[in-house]
């Protein structure tokens, strides 16, 4: 009889946790050098990569690991620091957008070169191009299954987010 602890599913998730922990530690040190937390970097990056450098607050919550109240707290803090601003949604008075400011884009420009070096050295650079593409395809497939709202608002359409998200 096979030992359940030798199950490859446990190995797969264990490796994923170990990779995440190792990369997160390297990222955290680099973000700290620039006065950002990992969550603040994620928010800046998500917004900067979105149409018009903005997302509805609800879509930002759906794309991150934060709740809607968590996003509000982070955006409040980042707004006080001048990295983001809020903009009212012209078609839905209940919604607002988080928008990256020029100062936020500058901070991101300062952080990204070192961040990309870490990614290349410790993550993507560890794989051959075909292996990297296969991993990206697999991660997208898994992400879409476990976190279907991860791309909410990324189309740039100015309409309410899907109720399921």
Buried (B, 14 or more C-beta within 10 A) or exposed (E): EEEEEEEEEEEEEEEEEEEEEEBEEBBEEBBEEBEBBBBBBBBBBBBBEBEEBBBBBBBBBBBBEBEEEEBBEBBEBBBEBEBBBBEEBEEEEEBBBBBBBEBBBEBBEBBBEBBEEBBEEBBBEEEEEEEBEEEEEEEEEEEEEEBEBBBBBBEEEBEBBEEEB
